[in-house]
Amino acid sequence: MTTEQKTISNHGRNQSGTFDDIFGGNTANQPIFTKPEALYRSRLDDNGSALSFVMNVFEKSYFHYIDTPEEKGYIQCNGENCTLCEAQIKLDHHILTPAYNFIEERMEILAIPPTLKPTSLAPQLKPLLNKGGLLVNIVKKGYHYEVTSSDIPAGIVIDKDKVMEFKEAYDSRKFALSDIYQIRTNEELETIPQIATRLILKRGRVA
C-alpha cells in the first residue's frame, strides 16, 4: 500500500510566513492548489466577532474581484501572465491569519485589508496579532472598524482539539489560508465573455 503525498505549491503572488515575515516585509511564497473540505472566512459586521489569535501564521494573498453573469467572487491572482491582470481587473490583497471564533466554536480565517487609516482594521489589529490568550472583538460599520481586546472571560474556552486539528492540517500542507479564495486557470478565465472582450480590447485583436 502506498500513501499519496500531499504537496503545497506557490500560486500567483501569494506569500506566507510568520508575523515578522508578513508585517516585516520579509516574505516566503507558499500558497496551494489542494482544496480542503471546509475553510471558513471570518464574517465581520456590526454584530461583532469574538476571536482569539492562536497561531503565528500569516499569508499575503493577492486576488481579483470579478462580477459577471458566469462568475462572481474573489479569484486568486495567477501571477506572471495573469489573465485578470492583463484584462486590467483591479489587483488587491489581504493579510490572512487563523483565528478561533468563540461564537461559532470553530477555526476561521480572518482576512485583513491592507488599508492603514486609523479606523481601518490592520492598524488596530497589528499590536494584537502576535499575542495569544486574548479575546478580540471586531465590529465593522461600513468601511470603519472598532477593535477591542480583553482577557478571555471565565467560562469561555478555546477548543484546543479544533485548534490542533487545524494546525496539524496546515503544517502538513493540506491547505493554505488563501484557499478561501477561488483558483481559476487563465484558460478558464478567458472563456468568460466579459473577460474575453476586455482582452480583445487590450490586445487589439482576437487571440
LOKELO-869371 format. One line per field, with one value per atom (N, C-alpha, C): residue number from 0; residue in one letter; atom name; x, y negated, z negated. Coordinates in Angstrom, 1 decimal. Atoms other than C-alpha are relative to their C-alpha. Layout:
N
seq [NUM; ...] $
type [A; ...] $
atom [CA; ...] $
X [X; ...] $
Y [Y; ...] $
Z [Z; ...] $
//
This chain:
207
seq [0; 0; 0; 1; 1; 1; 2; 2; 2; 3; 3; 3; 4; 4; 4; 5; 5; 5; 6; 6; 6; 7; 7; 7; 8; 8; 8; 9; 9; 9; 10; 10; 10; 11; 11; 11; 12; 12; 12; 13; 13; 13; 14; 14; 14; 15; 15; 15; 16; 16; 16; 17; 17; 17; 18; 18; 18; 19; 19; 19; 20; 20; 20; 21; 21; 21; 22; 22; 22; 23; 23; 23; 24; 24; 24; 25; 25; 25; 26; 26; 26; 27; 27; 27; 28; 28; 28; 29; 29; 29; 30; 30; 30; 31; 31; 31; 32; 32; 32; 33; 33; 33; 34; 34; 34; 35; 35; 35; 36; 36; 36; 37; 37; 37; 38; 38; 38; 39; 39; 39; 40; 40; 40; 41; 41; 41; 42; 42; 42; 43; 43; 43; 44; 44; 44; 45; 45; 45; 46; 46; 46; 47; 47; 47; 48; 48; 48; 49; 49; 49; 50; 50; 50; 51; 51; 51; 52; 52; 52; 53; 53; 53; 54; 54; 54; 55; 55; 55; 56; 56; 56; 57; 57; 57; 58; 58; 58; 59; 59; 59; 60; 60; 60; 61; 61; 61; 62; 62; 62; 63; 63; 63; 64; 64; 64; 65; 65; 65; 66; 66; 66; 67; 67; 67; 68; 68; 68; 69; 69; 69; 70; 70; 70; 71; 71; 71; 72; 72; 72; 73; 73; 73; 74; 74; 74; 75; 75; 75; 76; 76; 76; 77; 77; 77; 78; 78; 78; 79; 79; 79; 80; 80; 80; 81; 81; 81; 82; 82; 82; 83; 83; 83; 84; 84; 84; 85; 85; 85; 86; 86; 86; 87; 87; 87; 88; 88; 88; 89; 89; 89; 90; 90; 90; 91; 91; 91; 92; 92; 92; 93; 93; 93; 94; 94; 94; 95; 95; 95; 96; 96; 96; 97; 97; 97; 98; 98; 98; 99; 99; 99; 100; 100; 100; 101; 101; 101; 102; 102; 102; 103; 103; 103; 104; 104; 104; 105; 105; 105; 106; 106; 106; 107; 107; 107; 108; 108; 108; 109; 109; 109; 110; 110; 110; 111; 111; 111; 112; 112; 112; 113; 113; 113; 114; 114; 114; 115; 115; 115; 116; 116; 116; 117; 117; 117; 118; 118; 118; 119; 119; 119; 120; 120; 120; 121; 121; 121; 122; 122; 122; 123; 123; 123; 124; 124; 124; 125; 125; 125; 126; 126; 126; 127; 127; 127; 128; 128; 128; 129; 129; 129; 130; 130; 130; 131; 131; 131; 132; 132; 132; 133; 133; 133; 134; 134; 134; 135; 135; 135; 136; 136; 136; 137; 137; 137; 138; 138; 138; 139; 139; 139; 140; 140; 140; 141; 141; 141; 142; 142; 142; 143; 143; 143; 144; 144; 144; 145; 145; 145; 146; 146; 146; 147; 147; 147; 148; 148; 148; 149; 149; 149; 150; 150; 150; 151; 151; 151; 152; 152; 152; 153; 153; 153; 154; 154; 154; 155; 155; 155; 156; 156; 156; 157; 157; 157; 158; 158; 158; 159; 159; 159; 160; 160; 160; 161; 161; 161; 162; 162; 162; 163; 163; 163; 164; 164; 164; 165; 165; 165; 166; 166; 166; 167; 167; 167; 168; 168; 168; 169; 169; 169; 170; 170; 170; 171; 171; 171; 172; 172; 172; 173; 173; 173; 174; 174; 174; 175; 175; 175; 176; 176; 176; 177; 177; 177; 178; 178; 178; 179; 179; 179; 180; 180; 180; 181; 181; 181; 182; 182; 182; 183; 183; 183; 184; 184; 184; 185; 185; 185; 186; 186; 186; 187; 187; 187; 188; 188; 188; 189; 189; 189; 190; 190; 190; 191; 191; 191; 192; 192; 192; 193; 193; 193; 194; 194; 194; 195; 195; 195; 196; 196; 196; 197; 197; 197; 198; 198; 198; 199; 199; 199; 200; 200; 200; 201; 201; 201; 202; 202; 202; 203; 203; 203; 204; 204; 204; 205; 205; 205; 206; 206; 206] $
type [M; M; M; T; T; T; T; T; T; E; E; E; Q; Q; Q; K; K; K; T; T; T; I; I; I; S; S; S; N; N; N; H; H; H; G; G; G; R; R; R; N; N; N; Q; Q; Q; S; S; S; G; G; G; T; T; T; F; F; F; D; D; D; D; D; D; I; I; I; F; F; F; G; G; G; G; G; G; N; N; N; T; T; T; A; A; A; N; N; N; Q; Q; Q; P; P; P; I; I; I; F; F; F; T; T; T; K; K; K; P; P; P; E; E; E; A; A; A; L; L; L; Y; Y; Y; R; R; R; S; S; S; R; R; R; L; L; L; D; D; D; D; D; D; N; N; N; G; G; G; S; S; S; A; A; A; L; L; L; S; S; S; F; F; F; V; V; V; M; M; M; N; N; N; V; V; V; F; F; F; E; E; E; K; K; K; S; S; S; Y; Y; Y; F; F; F; H; H; H; Y; Y; Y; I; I; I; D; D; D; T; T; T; P; P; P; E; E; E; E; E; E; K; K; K; G; G; G; Y; Y; Y; I; I; I; Q; Q; Q; C; C; C; N; N; N; G; G; G; E; E; E; N; N; N; C; C; C; T; T; T; L; L; L; C; C; C; E; E; E; A; A; A; Q; Q; Q; I; I; I; K; K; K; L; L; L; D; D; D; H; H; H; H; H; H; I; I; I; L; L; L; T; T; T; P; P; P; A; A; A; Y; Y; Y; N; N; N; F; F; F; I; I; I; E; E; E; E; E; E; R; R; R; M; M; M; E; E; E; I; I; I; L; L; L; A; A; A; I; I; I; P; P; P; P; P; P; T; T; T; L; L; L; K; K; K; P; P; P; T; T; T; S; S; S; L; L; L; A; A; A; P; P; P; Q; Q; Q; L; L; L; K; K; K; P; P; P; L; L; L; L; L; L; N; N; N; K; K; K; G; G; G; G; G; G; L; L; L; L; L; L; V; V; V; N; N; N; I; I; I; V; V; V; K; K; K; K; K; K; G; G; G; Y; Y; Y; H; H; H; Y; Y; Y; E; E; E; V; V; V; T; T; T; S; S; S; S; S; S; D; D; D; I; I; I; P; P; P; A; A; A; G; G; G; I; I; I; V; V; V; I; I; I; D; D; D; K; K; K; D; D; D; K; K; K; V; V; V; M; M; M; E; E; E; F; F; F; K; K; K; E; E; E; A; A; A; Y; Y; Y; D; D; D; S; S; S; R; R; R; K; K; K; F; F; F; A; A; A; L; L; L; S; S; S; D; D; D; I; I; I; Y; Y; Y; Q; Q; Q; I; I; I; R; R; R; T; T; T; N; N; N; E; E; E; E; E; E; L; L; L; E; E; E; T; T; T; I; I; I; P; P; P; Q; Q; Q; I; I; I; A; A; A; T; T; T; R; R; R; L; L; L; I; I; I; L; L; L; K; K; K; R; R; R; G; G; G; R; R; R; V; V; V; A; A; A] $
atom [N; CA; C; N; CA; C; N; CA; C; N; CA; C; N; CA; C; N; CA; C; N; CA; C; N; CA; C; N; CA; C; N; CA; C; N; CA; C; N; CA; C; N; CA; C; N; CA; C; N; CA; C; N; CA; C; N; CA; C; N; CA; C; N; CA; C; N; CA; C; N; CA; C; N; CA; C; N; CA; C; N; CA; C; N; CA; C; N; CA; C; N; CA; C; N; CA; C; N; CA; C; N; CA; C; N; CA; C; N; CA; C; N; CA; C; N; CA; C; N; CA; C; N; CA; C; N; CA; C; N; CA; C; N; CA; C; N; CA; C; N; CA; C; N; CA; C; N; CA; C; N; CA; C; N; CA; C; N; CA; C; N; CA; C; N; CA; C; N; CA; C; N; CA; C; N; CA; C; N; CA; C; N; CA; C; N; CA; C; N; CA; C; N; CA; C; N; CA; C; N; CA; C; N; CA; C; N; CA; C; N; CA; C; N; CA; C; N; CA; C; N; CA; C; N; CA; C; N; CA; C; N; CA; C; N; CA; C; N; CA; C; N; CA; C; N; CA; C; N; CA; C; N; CA; C; N; CA; C; N; CA; C; N; CA; C; N; CA; C; N; CA; C; N; CA; C; N; CA; C; N; CA; C; N; CA; C; N; CA; C; N; CA; C; N; CA; C; N; CA; C; N; CA; C; N; CA; C; N; CA; C; N; CA; C; N; CA; C; N; CA; C; N; CA; C; N; CA; C; N; CA; C; N; CA; C; N; CA; C; N; CA; C; N; CA; C; N; CA; C; N; CA; C; N; CA; C; N; CA; C; N; CA; C; N; CA; C; N; CA; C; N; CA; C; N; CA; C; N; CA; C; N; CA; C; N; CA; C; N; CA; C; N; CA; C; N; CA; C; N; CA; C; N; CA; C; N; CA; C; N; CA; C; N; CA; C; N; CA; C; N; CA; C; N; CA; C; N; CA; C; N; CA; C; N; CA; C; N; CA; C; N; CA; C; N; CA; C; N; CA; C; N; CA; C; N; CA; C; N; CA; C; N; CA; C; N; CA; C; N; CA; C; N; CA; C; N; CA; C; N; CA; C; N; CA; C; N; CA; C; N; CA; C; N; CA; C; N; CA; C; N; CA; C; N; CA; C; N; CA; C; N; CA; C; N; CA; C; N; CA; C; N; CA; C; N; CA; C; N; CA; C; N; CA; C; N; CA; C; N; CA; C; N; CA; C; N; CA; C; N; CA; C; N; CA; C; N; CA; C; N; CA; C; N; CA; C; N; CA; C; N; CA; C; N; CA; C; N; CA; C; N; CA; C; N; CA; C; N; CA; C; N; CA; C; N; CA; C; N; CA; C; N; CA; C; N; CA; C; N; CA; C; N; CA; C; N; CA; C; N; CA; C; N; CA; C; N; CA; C; N; CA; C; N; CA; C; N; CA; C; N; CA; C; N; CA; C; N; CA; C; N; CA; C; N; CA; C; N; CA; C; N; CA; C; N; CA; C; N; CA; C; N; CA; C; N; CA; C; N; CA; C; N; CA; C; N; CA; C; N; CA; C; N; CA; C; N; CA; C; N; CA; C; N; CA; C; N; CA; C; N; CA; C; N; CA; C; N; CA; C; N; CA; C] $
X [0.9; 0.0; 0.9; -0.8; 1.3; -0.9; 0.7; 0.3; 0.3; -0.2; -0.2; 0.5; -0.6; 2.0; -0.7; 0.6; 0.1; 1.1; -1.0; 2.2; -0.7; 0.5; 1.8; 0.9; -0.8; 2.9; -0.4; 0.3; 3.0; -1.0; 0.9; 0.1; 0.1; 0.0; 0.5; 0.9; -0.8; 1.7; 0.0; 0.3; 0.7; 1.3; -1.2; 3.1; -0.5; 0.4; 3.0; 1.2; -1.1; 5.1; -0.5; 0.3; 5.2; -0.5; 0.4; 4.0; 1.2; -1.1; 7.5; 0.3; -0.2; 7.7; -1.0; 1.1; 4.4; 0.1; 0.0; 4.5; 1.4; -1.3; 8.2; 0.6; -0.4; 8.4; 0.9; -0.9; 10.5; -0.9; 1.1; 8.2; 0.5; -0.3; 8.2; -1.2; 1.2; 5.9; -0.4; 0.5; 3.7; -1.5; 1.4; 0.0; -0.2; 0.3; -1.7; -1.1; 1.1; -3.9; -1.0; 0.8; -5.3; -1.1; 1.2; -8.8; -0.4; 0.5; -9.7; -1.5; 1.5; -13.2; -0.7; 0.7; -14.1; 1.0; -0.7; -12.5; -1.0; 0.9; -14.4; 0.7; -0.5; -13.8; -0.7; 0.7; -14.5; -0.9; 1.0; -17.6; 0.0; -0.1; -17.2; -1.2; 1.1; -20.3; -0.3; 0.3; -22.0; -0.5; 0.3; -22.9; 1.2; -1.2; -19.3; 0.5; -0.5; -17.0; 1.0; -0.9; -15.3; 1.0; -1.0; -12.0; 1.2; -1.3; -8.7; 1.0; -1.1; -5.4; 0.8; -0.6; -4.0; 1.2; -1.1; -1.3; 0.8; -0.8; 1.6; 0.3; 0.0; 0.8; -0.7; 0.6; 0.1; 0.3; -0.2; -0.4; -0.4; 0.4; -0.5; -0.5; 0.7; -3.0; -0.4; 0.4; -3.4; -1.1; 1.2; -6.7; -0.6; 0.8; -9.0; -1.5; 1.5; -12.8; -0.7; 0.8; -15.0; -1.5; 1.4; -18.7; -0.6; 0.5; -20.0; -1.2; 1.1; -23.1; 0.5; -0.5; -20.9; 0.8; -0.9; -18.6; 0.0; 0.0; -18.7; 0.8; -0.7; -16.3; 1.5; -1.5; -12.6; 0.7; -0.8; -10.2; 1.4; -1.4; -6.6; 0.7; -0.8; -4.2; 1.0; -0.9; -2.2; 1.4; -1.4; 0.9; 0.4; -0.5; 3.0; -0.9; 0.9; 0.9; -1.4; 1.4; -2.3; -1.0; 1.0; -5.3; -0.8; 0.8; -7.2; 0.9; -0.9; -4.1; 0.0; -0.1; -3.9; -1.4; 1.3; -7.7; -0.2; 0.0; -7.0; -1.1; 0.9; -9.2; 0.8; -0.8; -8.1; 0.6; -0.8; -5.4; 0.0; 0.0; -5.8; 0.6; -0.5; -4.5; -0.6; 0.3; -5.4; 1.1; -0.8; -3.4; -0.9; 0.8; -4.8; 0.6; -0.5; -4.4; -1.1; 1.0; -6.2; -0.4; 0.5; -8.4; -1.1; 1.1; -10.7; -1.2; 1.3; -14.3; -0.7; 0.6; -15.8; -1.5; 1.4; -19.4; -0.3; 0.2; -19.2; 0.7; -0.8; -16.8; 0.7; -0.7; -14.6; 1.2; -1.1; -11.4; -0.4; 0.3; -11.7; 1.2; -1.0; -9.6; -0.4; 0.3; -9.6; 0.8; -0.5; -9.0; 0.2; -0.3; -7.3; 0.3; -0.4; -7.4; 1.2; -1.3; -4.1; -0.2; 0.2; -5.7; 0.6; -0.7; -3.8; -0.6; 0.7; -6.3; -0.3; 0.2; -6.8; -1.2; 1.2; -10.3; -0.1; 0.0; -9.4; 0.5; -0.2; -8.7; 1.5; -1.4; -5.0; 0.8; -0.8; -3.5; -0.5; 0.6; -5.9; 0.3; -0.3; -5.2; 1.5; -1.5; -1.4; 0.6; -0.6; -0.5; -0.5; 0.6; -2.7; 0.2; 0.0; -2.0; 1.0; -1.0; 1.1; -0.1; 0.2; -0.4; -1.1; 1.1; -2.3; -0.7; 0.7; -4.8; -0.9; 0.9; -6.9; -1.3; 1.3; -10.5; 0.0; -0.1; -10.5; -1.4; 1.4; -13.9; 0.2; -0.1; -14.2; -1.4; 1.3; -17.2; 0.3; -0.1; -17.5; -1.2; 1.0; -19.5; 0.3; -0.4; -19.3; 1.4; -1.5; -15.6; 0.8; -0.7; -14.8; -0.1; -0.1; -13.8; 0.2; -0.2; -13.9; 0.6; -0.7; -11.4; 0.3; -0.3; -11.3; 0.6; -0.6; -9.4; -0.1; 0.1; -9.6; 0.5; -0.3; -8.7; -1.2; 1.1; -10.8; -0.8; 0.8; -13.7; 0.0; 0.2; -14.1; -1.2; 1.2; -16.4; 0.1; -0.2; -15.3; 1.3; -1.2; -12.8; 0.3; -0.4; -10.9; 0.0; 0.0; -11.5; 1.4; -1.4; -7.9; 0.1; 0.0; -8.8; -0.2; 0.2; -10.1; 1.2; -1.2; -7.1; 1.1; -1.1; -4.7; -0.3; 0.3; -6.6; 0.3; -0.3; -6.4; 1.5; -1.4; -2.8; 0.8; -0.7; -1.7; -0.3; 0.3; -3.5; 0.7; -0.8; -1.9; 1.5; -1.4; 1.5; 0.4; -0.3; 1.3; -0.4; 0.2; 0.4; -1.2; 1.3; -3.1; -0.8; 0.7; -4.3; 0.8; -0.6; -3.3; -1.2; 1.0; -5.2; -0.6; 0.5; -5.6; -1.0; 1.0; -7.8; -1.4; 1.3; -10.7; -0.4; 0.3; -10.4; 0.1; 0.0; -11.1; 1.3; -1.1; -8.4; -0.6; 0.4; -9.1; 1.2; -1.1; -6.7; -0.2; 0.1; -6.0; -1.0; 0.8; -7.7; -1.5; 1.4; -10.9; -0.5; 0.4; -10.9; -0.3; 0.2; -10.6; -1.3; 1.3; -13.9; -1.1; 1.0; -15.8; -0.2; 0.1; -17.3; 0.5; -0.4; -16.7; 1.6; -1.4; -13.1; 0.6; -0.5; -12.6; -0.1; 0.1; -13.9; 1.0; -1.0; -11.6; 1.4; -1.2; -8.7; 0.2; 0.0; -9.6; 0.2; -0.1; -9.9; 1.5; -1.4; -6.5; 1.0; -1.0; -4.7; -0.2; 0.3; -6.4; -0.3; 0.3; -7.2; -0.6; 0.5; -8.9; 1.1; -1.1; -6.5; -0.2] $
Y [1.2; 0.0; -1.2; 1.3; -3.5; -1.1; 1.1; -6.7; -1.2; 1.2; -9.7; -1.2; 1.1; -12.6; -1.3; 1.3; -15.9; -1.0; 1.0; -18.8; -1.4; 1.3; -22.5; -0.8; 0.7; -24.8; -1.5; 1.5; -28.6; -0.2; 0.4; -30.1; -1.5; 1.4; -33.5; -0.8; 1.0; -36.3; 0.3; -0.2; -34.8; 0.3; -0.2; -34.7; 0.4; -0.5; -33.0; -0.1; 0.1; -33.2; -0.4; 0.4; -34.3; -1.5; 1.4; -37.7; -0.9; 0.8; -39.1; 0.1; -0.2; -37.7; -1.0; 0.7; -39.3; -1.5; 1.4; -42.6; -0.6; 0.6; -43.0; -0.1; 0.1; -42.8; 1.1; -1.1; -39.6; 1.2; -0.9; -37.1; 1.3; -1.2; -33.5; 0.5; -0.4; -32.2; 1.4; -1.3; -29.3; 0.1; -0.4; -29.0; 1.4; -1.4; -25.9; 0.3; -0.4; -24.0; 1.0; -1.0; -21.3; -0.6; 0.7; -22.5; 0.9; -0.8; -21.4; 0.1; -0.2; -20.2; -1.2; 1.1; -23.2; -1.0; 1.2; -26.6; -1.1; 1.1; -29.4; -1.3; 1.4; -33.1; -0.7; 0.7; -35.2; -1.1; 1.0; -37.3; -1.2; 1.2; -40.9; -0.9; 0.8; -43.0; -0.8; 0.9; -45.4; 0.8; -0.9; -42.4; 0.3; -0.2; -42.0; 1.5; -1.4; -38.9; 0.1; -0.3; -37.4; 1.0; -0.8; -36.0; 0.1; -0.1; -34.8; 0.5; -0.4; -34.5; 1.1; -1.2; -31.1; 0.6; -0.5; -30.6; -1.2; 1.0; -32.8; 0.3; -0.3; -32.2; -1.1; 1.1; -34.8; 0.3; 0.0; -34.8; -1.3; 1.2; -37.7; 0.5; -0.6; -36.7; -1.0; 0.9; -38.5; 0.5; -0.5; -38.4; -1.1; 0.9; -40.0; 0.3; -0.2; -40.5; -0.2; 0.1; -39.8; 0.2; -0.1; -40.2; 0.1; -0.2; -38.7; 1.0; -1.0; -36.5; 1.4; -1.3; -33.5; 0.3; -0.2; -34.0; -1.3; 1.1; -36.2; 0.3; -0.2; -36.5; -0.3; 0.2; -36.6; 1.1; -0.9; -34.9; -0.3; 0.3; -34.4; -0.4; 0.4; -36.2; 1.1; -1.0; -33.9; -0.4; 0.5; -36.0; -0.4; 0.4; -36.5; 0.6; -0.4; -36.4; 0.2; -0.2; -36.5; -0.7; 0.5; -36.9; -1.2; 1.1; -39.2; -1.2; 1.2; -41.4; -0.6; 0.5; -41.7; -0.7; 0.6; -42.4; -1.3; 1.2; -45.3; 0.1; -0.1; -43.9; -0.3; 0.5; -45.6; 1.2; -1.0; -43.6; -0.6; 0.4; -43.7; 1.1; -1.1; -41.7; -0.2; -0.1; -40.7; 0.7; -0.8; -39.5; 1.0; -1.1; -36.2; 0.6; -0.6; -34.7; 0.9; -0.9; -31.8; -0.7; 0.5; -32.8; 1.0; -0.8; -30.9; -0.9; 0.7; -32.1; 0.6; -0.5; -31.8; 0.2; -0.1; -32.3; 1.3; -1.1; -29.7; 1.3; -1.1; -27.5; 0.8; -0.6; -26.8; -0.9; 0.7; -27.8; -0.7; 0.8; -30.5; -0.7; 0.7; -32.6; -1.5; 1.4; -36.4; -0.6; 0.7; -38.5; -1.5; 1.3; -41.8; -0.9; 0.9; -44.6; -0.8; 0.7; -46.5; -1.5; 1.4; -49.9; -0.4; 0.4; -51.9; -1.2; 1.1; -54.6; 0.4; -0.3; -54.9; 0.9; -0.8; -53.4; 1.3; -1.2; -50.6; 1.2; -1.2; -47.0; 0.2; -0.4; -46.5; -0.7; 0.6; -49.2; 0.2; -0.3; -48.4; 1.4; -1.4; -44.6; 0.2; -0.3; -44.8; 0.3; -0.3; -45.1; 1.2; -1.1; -42.2; 1.4; -1.3; -39.6; 1.0; -1.0; -38.0; 0.2; -0.2; -38.0; 1.0; -1.0; -34.8; -0.3; 0.1; -34.4; -1.2; 1.2; -37.5; 0.3; 0.1; -37.9; -1.3; 1.2; -40.3; -0.1; 0.2; -41.8; -1.0; 0.8; -43.3; -0.4; 0.5; -45.4; -0.8; 0.6; -46.5; -0.9; 0.9; -49.6; -0.7; 0.6; -50.3; 0.4; -0.2; -50.8; -0.2; 0.3; -51.5; 1.2; -1.2; -49.0; -0.6; 0.3; -49.1; 1.3; -1.2; -46.7; -0.2; 0.0; -46.0; 1.4; -1.3; -43.3; 0.0; -0.2; -41.8; 1.4; -1.4; -38.7; 0.9; -1.0; -35.6; 0.2; -0.1; -35.6; 1.5; -1.3; -32.7; 0.7; -0.8; -30.0; 0.0; 0.0; -30.8; 0.6; -0.7; -28.4; 0.2; -0.4; -27.7; 1.5; -1.5; -24.2; 0.3; -0.3; -23.1; 1.1; -1.1; -19.9; -0.6; 0.6; -22.1; -0.8; 0.8; -24.3; 0.9; -1.0; -21.3; 0.6; -0.6; -19.7; -0.9; 1.0; -22.9; -0.2; 0.3; -23.5; 1.2; -1.2; -19.9; 0.1; -0.1; -20.0; -1.1; 1.1; -23.4; 0.3; -0.3; -22.3; 1.1; -1.1; -19.2; -0.4; 0.6; -21.4; 0.6; -0.5; -20.0; -1.2; 1.1; -23.5; -1.3; 1.3; -27.2; -0.9; 1.0; -30.1; -0.6; 0.7; -31.6; 0.9; -0.9; -28.6; -0.5; 0.6; -30.7; -0.8; 0.7; -32.4; 1.1; -1.0; -30.5; -0.1; 0.0; -29.5; 0.4; -0.3; -29.6; -0.2; 0.1; -28.9; -1.2; 1.0; -31.6; 0.4; -0.5; -29.4; -0.1; 0.1; -29.2; -1.4; 1.4; -32.9; -0.6; 0.5; -33.6; 0.4; -0.4; -31.8; -0.8; 0.9; -34.4; -1.1; 1.0; -36.7; -1.4; 1.4; -40.0; -0.1; 0.0; -39.0; 0.1; -0.2; -37.8; -1.4; 1.3; -41.2; -1.0; 0.9; -43.1; 0.3; -0.4; -41.1; -0.4; 0.5; -41.8; -1.5; 1.5; -45.5; -0.4; 0.3; -45.4; 0.4; -0.5; -43.3; -0.6; 0.6; -45.0; 1.0; -1.0; -41.7; 1.2; -1.3; -38.3; 0.9; -0.9; -35.8; 1.2] $
Z [0.0; 0.0; 0.0; -0.1; 0.9; -0.5; 0.5; -0.7; 0.9; -0.9; 1.6; -0.8; 0.7; 0.5; 0.5; -0.3; 0.4; 0.0; -0.1; 1.5; 0.2; -0.1; 1.4; 1.0; -1.0; 4.2; 0.1; -0.1; 4.8; 1.1; -1.0; 6.6; 0.2; -0.3; 8.3; -0.9; 0.8; 6.0; -1.5; 1.4; 2.7; -0.8; 0.9; -0.3; -1.4; 1.3; -3.7; -0.9; 1.0; -6.9; -1.3; 1.4; -10.5; 0.0; 0.1; -11.8; 0.5; -0.4; -11.3; 1.5; -1.5; -7.7; 0.7; -0.7; -6.6; -0.3; 0.4; -8.6; 0.0; 0.0; -8.5; 1.4; -1.4; -4.7; 0.5; -0.5; -4.5; 0.1; -0.2; -2.9; 0.7; -0.7; -1.6; 0.7; -0.8; 1.1; -0.3; 0.2; 0.2; 0.0; 0.0; 1.3; 0.7; -0.3; 2.6; 1.0; -1.0; 5.1; -0.7; 0.6; 2.8; -0.9; 0.7; 1.6; -1.1; 1.1; -1.9; 0.0; 0.0; -2.7; -0.5; 0.6; -4.8; -0.6; 0.6; -5.4; -0.2; 0.3; -7.0; -0.1; 0.1; -6.5; -1.0; 1.1; -9.5; 0.6; -0.5; -8.9; -0.9; 0.8; -10.1; 0.3; -0.2; -10.6; -1.3; 1.1; -13.1; -1.2; 1.2; -15.4; -0.8; 0.7; -16.3; 0.1; -0.1; -16.0; -1.2; 1.1; -19.1; 0.4; -0.5; -18.1; -0.9; 0.7; -19.5; 1.0; -1.0; -17.5; -0.7; 0.6; -18.2; 0.8; -0.8; -15.5; 0.5; -0.6; -14.4; 1.4; -1.4; -10.8; 0.8; -0.8; -8.1; 1.5; -1.5; -4.3; 0.6; -0.8; -2.0; 1.3; -1.2; 0.7; 1.0; -1.1; 4.0; 0.8; -0.6; 5.7; 0.9; -0.7; 8.2; -0.3; 0.3; 7.6; 1.4; -1.2; 10.6; -0.2; 0.2; 11.0; 1.4; -1.3; 14.2; -0.1; 0.1; 15.0; -0.2; 0.1; 15.3; -1.3; 1.1; 12.3; -0.8; 0.9; 9.2; -1.2; 1.2; 6.3; 0.1; 0.1; 5.3; 0.7; -0.7; 7.7; -0.2; 0.3; 6.8; 1.3; -1.1; 9.0; 0.4; -0.6; 11.3; 0.1; 0.0; 11.0; 1.4; -1.3; 14.1; 1.1; -1.1; 17.3; -0.5; 0.5; 15.2; 1.0; -1.0; 17.5; -0.6; 0.6; 15.0; -0.1; 0.0; 14.7; 1.4; -1.4; 18.5; 0.3; -0.3; 18.6; -0.9; 0.8; 16.1; -1.0; 1.1; 13.4; -1.3; 1.2; 10.1; -0.8; 0.9; 8.2; -1.4; 1.4; 4.4; -0.8; 0.8; 1.5; -1.5; 1.4; -2.1; -0.7; 0.9; -5.0; -0.7; 0.6; -6.2; -1.2; 1.2; -9.6; -0.7; 0.7; -11.5; -1.3; 1.2; -14.4; -0.5; 0.6; -16.8; -0.3; 0.2; -16.8; -1.1; 1.2; -20.2; 0.2; -0.3; -18.9; 0.8; -0.9; -16.1; -0.6; 0.6; -18.2; 1.1; -1.1; -15.2; 0.4; -0.6; -13.5; 1.3; -1.2; -10.8; 0.5; -0.6; -8.6; 0.1; 0.0; -9.1; 1.1; -1.1; -6.0; -0.4; 0.5; -6.9; 1.2; -1.1; -4.2; -0.4; 0.2; -3.8; -0.4; 0.3; -4.4; -1.4; 1.2; -7.1; -0.6; 0.7; -8.1; -1.4; 1.4; -11.8; -0.4; 0.3; -11.7; 0.8; -0.8; -9.3; -0.9; 0.9; -10.6; -0.3; 0.2; -10.1; -1.1; 1.1; -12.3; -1.4; 1.3; -15.1; -0.5; 0.3; -14.9; -0.2; 0.0; -14.4; -1.3; 1.3; -18.1; -0.7; 0.6; -18.9; 0.6; -0.8; -16.2; -0.5; 0.5; -17.8; -1.5; 1.4; -21.3; -0.2; 0.2; -22.3; -1.3; 1.2; -25.1; -0.2; 0.1; -24.3; 0.7; -0.7; -23.4; 0.8; -0.9; -20.4; 0.7; -0.6; -19.4; 1.1; -1.2; -15.9; 0.4; -0.5; -14.9; 1.3; -1.3; -11.3; 0.3; -0.4; -10.4; 1.3; -1.3; -6.7; 0.2; -0.2; -6.0; -1.3; 1.2; -9.6; -1.0; 0.9; -12.3; -1.4; 1.4; -16.1; -0.6; 0.5; -17.7; -1.5; 1.4; -21.5; -0.4; 0.4; -23.4; -1.5; 1.5; -26.9; -0.3; 0.4; -28.8; 0.3; -0.3; -27.9; -1.3; 1.3; -30.5; -0.5; 0.6; -32.9; 0.6; -0.6; -31.4; 1.5; -1.5; -27.8; 0.3; -0.3; -26.4; 1.5; -1.4; -23.2; 0.1; -0.3; -21.8; 0.5; -0.4; -21.8; 1.1; -1.0; -19.8; 1.4; -1.3; -16.9; 0.4; -0.3; -17.1; 0.5; -0.4; -16.9; 1.3; -1.3; -14.1; 1.2; -1.0; -12.1; 0.2; -0.1; -12.9; 0.7; -0.5; -12.1; 1.5; -1.4; -8.7; 0.8; -0.6; -7.9; 0.1; 0.1; -9.0; 1.0; -0.9; -6.9; 1.5; -1.3; -3.9; 0.7; -0.6; -3.3; 0.6; -0.5; -2.6; -0.3; 0.3; -2.6; -0.4; 0.4; -4.1; 1.2; -1.3; -0.6; 0.7; -0.6; 0.3; -0.3; 0.1; -0.9; 1.2; -1.3; 2.5; 1.1; -1.1; 5.7; 0.9; -1.0; 8.2; 1.4; -1.3; 11.9; 0.9; -0.9; 14.7; 1.0; -1.0; 17.3; 1.1; -1.1; 19.9; -0.4; 0.5; 17.7; 0.0; 0.1; 17.2; 1.4; -1.3; 20.9; 0.7; -0.5; 21.5; -0.5; 0.5; 19.5; 1.0; -1.1; 22.2; -0.3; 0.3; 20.4; -0.1; 0.1; 19.7; 1.4; -1.4; 23.3; 0.8; -0.6; 24.5; -0.4; 0.5; 22.3; 0.6; -0.5; 23.6; 1.5; -1.4; 27.2; 0.1; 0.0; 26.5; -0.4; 0.5; 24.7; 1.1; -1.0; 27.4; 1.3; -1.3; 30.3; 1.1; -0.9; 31.9; -0.7; 0.5; 31.5; -0.1; 0.2; 30.0; 0.9] $
//
